[in-house]
Amino acid sequence: MVQFRIRDEFMTRIAPREFKEAFLKVIHSAGPEIVALWNSRPAYTTLILKDVFPKIAEELGISVWTSNYYYLDSIFYAERDSDHFGPNATYAKCISIAVEHEHIIDGTAVEMNKLQLFNSPLKVLITYAYDESQRRDYLNRYTKILRGADIFDDFATLRRQLVVFGSLSEQVVTWHFYAYEPTGFQIV
């Protein structure tokens, strides 16, 4: 985790590898529940958003909003803007991590496109693919979306992208992490 100065304020910047480490630590402790709810979409989503994400935020030392935030599934942030919106409102000064969680991989191009509309140092898409071929196919699609949207040529350096694929086989969940680099998505 890096804190850096932007104008007169500080922001917390989480690297893809840091998110991965926090994610794996938290998801490991939730393992039995993850497997039990795997095919129960509303309950599984609730588990991820309301239980897993807050624990990830705690690991990273930042806050999380686990409900719709400008049509994002969730955001992680370091500081609220209480000067303009009051002490009890949740308006982030800036988004540290923009997150989309999508069960059905077929709809993830829309989610990846949406993530590109947000100015944040890390954007994370969590979805589910069951084999390497399907992961590669979707990573190629995401790469095309990112290259088309990267108008300042900073997605591999300043506004990072991370894709997390989960798969379940014989009651064991495996997670695959890919960060966007200048050459495309690479395993983290």
Summary of the structure (lengths in Angstrom):
residues: 188
radius of gyration: 16.1
end to end distance: 15.9
largest distance: 51.7
contacts: 562
relative contact order: 0.14
helix: 39%
strand: 30%
